[in-house]
Amino acid sequence: MSKVPKKKTKKTQPARRKGPSPRGTSKVAKRKPKKTGAAVATPPAALRMRPVIGHDNQAWWDRINAGELPIQRCKQCGTLRHPPRPMCWKCQSLDWEHVAASGKGIVYSYVVVHRPEIPGYTYPLVVAVVELAEGTRIVSNLVGIDPKAVKIGMPVKVSIEDVDATLKLPLFRPAR
């Protein structure tokens, strides 16, 4: 049996990648910004995300801005509902009005948000579903309490607060 000589293969270099090197290993020198001696302006404080205000919820936001927590009520069957919407889920009536809520409620459910931190919010952020004394539920933030002290069923009271120069929100605080 004769041996077949092995074919010699030429070793090739891996294909070179075009563009910057991966993981910041580029050999290009980075330019440093020129020092001009001018004062650096501080960026404005970040704002919370804005609610979408439309025809169906404009009256609700107007009452919030006036310092009142409104609940939408069907004029035909008297059903209370939140969030505001154009039609009653129970009788399909398009006639509705707002009534002032007592602002009292209990924590129905909650979650404590730690990450991701979105500019305009204070963390940890307690997001709660509050069942109002009138029977409807609203999603809001629970403030003025250590997140570890929040309990389902704890009594809370609404506090309409300026969260920045142009936005008022119904936040909830522990009832005293």
DOTORSE-518285 format. One line per 8 residues: number of its first residue (from 1); their letters; for each residue x, y, z of N, C-alpha, C. Coordinates in steps of 0.2 Angstrom, whole numbers. Example, Ala and Ser with C-alpha at 12.3 -4.5 7.8 and 13.67 -1.06 7.14 Angstrom:
<roses>
1	as	66 -28 39 62 -22 39 66 -16 39  64 -11 35 68 -5 36 64 0 39
</roses>
This chain:
<roses>
1	mskvpkkk	4 -6 0 0 0 0 5 6 0  3 10 -5 8 16 -5 4 22 -2  8 26 1 6 32 5 5 38 0  -1 41 0 -2 47 -4 1 53 0  5 57 -3 8 62 0 2 68 2  2 70 8 -3 76 10 -1 82 6  -7 85 4 -6 91 0 -5 97 5  0 101 3 1 106 7 -4 112 6
9	tkktqpar	-7 115 11 -11 120 10 -8 127 13  -10 132 9 -7 138 11 -12 141 17  -9 143 22 -13 146 27 -15 153 25  -21 155 26 -24 161 24 -25 165 30  -25 172 30 -27 176 35 -34 177 35  -37 178 41 -44 179 41 -46 186 38  -52 186 35 -54 192 31 -54 198 36  -51 204 34 -51 210 38 -58 213 38
17	rkgpsprg	-60 215 44 -66 218 44 -65 226 43  -70 228 39 -70 235 38 -74 239 43  -72 245 44 -75 250 49 -71 249 56  -74 252 61 -71 253 67 -70 246 70  -65 245 74 -64 239 78 -69 238 83  -70 231 84 -75 230 89 -73 232 96  -78 233 101 -77 234 108 -72 240 109  -73 245 105 -69 251 106 -61 251 106
25	tskvakrk	-59 246 102 -52 245 102 -49 248 96  -52 253 93 -50 257 87 -43 260 89  -39 261 84 -33 264 85 -33 271 83  -39 274 81 -40 281 79 -39 285 86  -35 290 86 -35 294 92 -42 298 93  -44 299 99 -50 302 100 -48 310 101  -52 314 99 -51 321 100 -54 323 106  -51 328 110 -53 330 116 -56 337 114
33	pkktgaav	-62 339 118 -65 345 116 -61 351 118  -61 356 114 -57 362 116 -60 366 122  -56 368 126 -58 372 132 -59 379 130  -65 382 130 -66 389 128 -66 394 134  -67 391 140 -67 396 146 -74 398 147  -79 396 142 -86 399 143 -89 394 149  -94 397 152 -98 393 157 -102 388 154  -102 382 157 -106 376 154 -113 377 157
41	atppaalr	-118 377 153 -125 378 155 -127 371 158  -131 371 164 -134 365 166 -140 363 162  -141 357 160 -147 355 157 -153 356 161  -159 357 158 -165 358 162 -167 351 165  -170 352 171 -172 346 174 -177 342 170  -176 335 170 -180 331 166 -188 331 168  -192 330 164 -199 331 166 -202 324 165  -208 322 169 -211 316 168 -214 316 161
49	mrpvighd	-216 310 159 -219 309 153 -226 312 153  -228 315 148 -235 319 148 -240 314 146  -246 315 149 -252 311 148 -255 313 141  -258 309 137 -261 310 131 -268 313 133  -269 320 131 -275 323 133 -279 324 126  -285 321 126 -290 321 120 -297 323 122  -301 323 117 -308 325 118 -311 321 124  -310 315 125 -313 310 129 -311 311 137
57	nqawwdri	-305 314 138 -302 315 144 -300 322 146  -302 327 142 -300 334 143 -303 336 150  -310 335 150 -314 337 156 -311 334 163  -308 328 162 -305 325 168 -299 329 170  -295 330 165 -288 334 167 -290 341 169  -295 344 167 -297 351 169 -298 351 176  -302 346 178 -304 345 186 -298 343 190  -293 339 187 -287 338 191 -283 344 192
65	nagelpiq	-283 348 187 -279 355 187 -283 360 192  -289 359 193 -293 363 198 -292 360 205  -289 354 206 -288 351 213 -293 346 215  -297 343 210 -302 339 212 -301 332 208  -302 327 212 -302 320 208 -309 318 206  -310 318 199 -316 317 196 -317 309 195  -323 307 195 -325 300 192 -331 302 187  -330 298 181 -335 299 176 -341 294 178
73	rckqcgtl	-347 297 177 -353 294 179 -358 294 173  -361 288 171 -366 288 166 -372 291 168  -375 296 164 -381 299 166 -387 294 165  -387 289 161 -392 285 160 -393 280 166  -388 276 167 -388 271 172 -385 272 179  -381 277 179 -377 279 185 -371 275 187  -368 271 182 -362 268 183 -356 272 183  -352 271 188 -346 275 188 -340 271 184
81	rhpprpmc	-336 275 181 -330 272 177 -324 276 177  -318 273 177 -312 276 176 -308 271 173  -304 273 168 -302 279 165 -308 282 161  -308 289 160 -314 292 156 -314 289 149  -320 288 147 -321 285 140 -328 287 137  -329 287 131 -335 290 128 -341 286 130  -341 280 131 -347 276 131 -347 272 137  -353 271 140 -354 267 146 -354 260 144
89	wkcqsldw	-350 256 148 -349 249 146 -355 245 148  -359 247 152 -365 244 155 -371 245 150  -373 251 148 -379 252 145 -377 255 138  -371 256 136 -369 259 130 -371 266 129  -373 270 134 -375 277 133 -369 281 132  -370 287 128 -365 291 127 -366 298 131  -371 298 136 -372 304 140 -368 302 147  -364 307 149 -360 306 155 -359 313 158
97	ehvaasgk	-357 312 165 -355 318 168 -349 316 173  -346 321 176 -341 320 181 -344 321 188  -342 317 193 -344 318 200 -337 318 204  -337 322 209 -331 323 213 -330 317 218  -324 313 218 -323 308 222 -321 310 229  -322 306 234 -320 308 241 -312 308 241  -309 304 237 -302 304 237 -299 299 242  -304 295 245 -302 290 250 -302 283 246
105	givysyvv	-297 279 248 -297 272 245 -292 268 249  -291 262 246 -287 257 249 -282 255 243  -276 252 245 -272 250 240 -274 243 238  -276 242 232 -279 236 229 -273 231 227  -268 234 224 -262 231 222 -256 236 221  -250 234 221 -245 238 220 -238 235 217  -234 239 215 -227 236 213 -222 242 214  -216 240 216 -211 245 217 -206 244 212
113	vhrpeipg	-205 250 208 -201 250 202 -194 252 204  -189 249 202 -182 251 204 -178 252 197  -179 249 192 -176 249 186 -181 248 180  -180 251 174 -175 256 173 -177 263 175  -172 267 177 -174 273 180 -175 278 174  -181 281 173 -183 285 168 -182 292 171  -179 297 167 -179 304 170 -185 307 171  -186 311 177 -192 314 179 -196 311 184
121	ytyplvva	-193 305 186 -196 301 192 -192 300 197  -194 299 203 -190 297 209 -191 290 211  -185 287 212 -185 280 213 -182 278 220  -185 273 223 -189 268 220 -196 271 220  -200 269 215 -207 272 213 -212 267 214  -217 269 219 -222 264 220 -228 266 216  -230 261 212 -235 261 207 -241 257 210  -247 260 211 -252 257 215 -259 257 211
129	vvelaegt	-263 252 212 -270 252 209 -273 253 216  -277 259 216 -281 261 222 -288 260 220  -291 257 225 -299 256 224 -302 261 228  -305 266 225 -308 272 228 -314 270 232  -316 274 237 -322 272 241 -328 271 237  -328 275 231 -334 275 227 -335 268 223  -329 264 223 -329 258 220 -325 257 213  -323 263 210 -319 262 204 -312 262 207
137	rivsnlvg	-307 260 202 -300 259 203 -296 264 199  -291 266 201 -286 271 198 -279 269 199  -275 269 194 -268 268 194 -264 275 195  -260 275 200 -257 281 202 -250 279 206  -247 284 208 -241 283 212 -243 284 220  -239 280 224 -240 281 231 -234 284 234  -235 290 237 -229 294 239 -230 295 247  -224 297 250 -224 299 257 -224 293 261
145	idpkavki	-221 287 259 -221 281 263 -215 277 260  -211 274 265 -206 269 263 -209 263 259  -207 262 253 -210 256 249 -210 250 253  -206 249 258 -206 242 262 -212 242 266  -215 248 268 -221 249 272 -228 248 269  -228 248 262 -234 248 259 -237 241 259  -244 241 261 -247 234 262 -254 235 258  -256 229 255 -262 228 251 -267 229 257
153	gmpvkvsi	-272 234 255 -278 235 260 -277 241 264  -271 244 264 -269 250 268 -273 256 265  -276 260 270 -280 266 268 -275 271 265  -278 275 260 -274 280 257 -279 286 255  -276 292 254 -280 298 252 -277 301 246  -281 304 242 -278 307 236 -275 314 238  -270 316 234 -266 322 235 -265 325 228  -268 330 226 -267 332 219 -261 337 220
161	edvdatlk	-255 335 216 -249 338 217 -246 340 211  -242 346 211 -238 348 205 -232 344 205  -231 340 200 -225 336 199 -220 340 196  -222 345 192 -217 350 189 -221 356 188  -218 361 184 -221 367 183 -227 367 179  -228 362 175 -234 362 171 -238 356 171  -237 351 176 -241 345 177 -243 344 184  -250 343 185 -253 341 191 -255 334 190
169	lplfrpar	-254 330 195 -256 323 195 -259 321 202  -264 316 201 -267 314 208 -263 308 210  -259 310 216 -255 305 219 -258 303 225  -256 297 228 -259 295 234 -254 295 240  -257 296 246 -253 296 252 -256 292 257  -252 289 262 -256 285 267 -261 290 271  -267 287 272 -272 291 276 -270 291 283  -271 296 287 -269 297 294 -275 296 298
</roses>
